[in-house]
Amino acid sequence: MPRRTSSSWSPPGAAGLELPFVGRRRETAYLRAEIAAGRSIVITGAFGVGRTALVVESARQLALEWSFLFSGFDVGSAGELGDKLSRRRREDPRRQALVLDDVAKVTPQRVEAARRLRERYRVIAIVEAFVPEAQQAALASALWARPPLQLGCLDRAATLKYFEACSRRLGLGWGPGEARGMARAVAGFPLGMREAVVSELRRRLGCRPQPRT
């Protein structure tokens, strides 16, 4: 199971950077269509491939009509999540969507909890790739969702567009050759793309990762 390590450390100011979202037009269109049609969604893929980023971007595009609540998925908290969404509904006139992030295990109890949540809310479940396909299918069935949307890496064109956009936005001054070289090196892996930019910022700022305590 992949783990988050100190390599994801960001130099001062980098955490608040809004790095560009590129590609995924088909996937964001799919999410918008499914939500508009009243269906819940299951998304899976390897750690770092951009599952949560995809949902965040879709939430941004739907912000006029929808409010997204991101949460972990604990059977004991299903009722609490329902209460929180009910309160938000009273305070926010937009329709409510619940995002269950980093679902690492699907048990019969969680399937039942998902079924109860689906009866009242639009649910987007982001499932870890190592969860067995049969468990992913059981969760999708409980949510009345289509088969899980499987995310992979980005294509070369989208990856190149990312580095070009970062260069402009951050004033990095990368030439076409440098951007193409970085695109080849990361092979379209979204987390690797972000780490490449953060690494360049570290180098230019003369920063070193702080040891974990």
Protein Blocks (a to p, Z undefined) as FASTA:
>chain_A
ZZddfklpccehklmpccddeejklmmmmmmmmmmnopacddeddehilpmmmmmmmmmm
mmmmpccddddddfklmmmmmmmmmmmmmmpmbdcddddehiabdcfklmmmmmmmmmmm
ccdddddfklcfklmmmmmmmnopacddddddddfklmmmmmmmmmmmnonopafklmmm
mmmmnnopaklmmmmmmmmmmmmnopacdddZZ
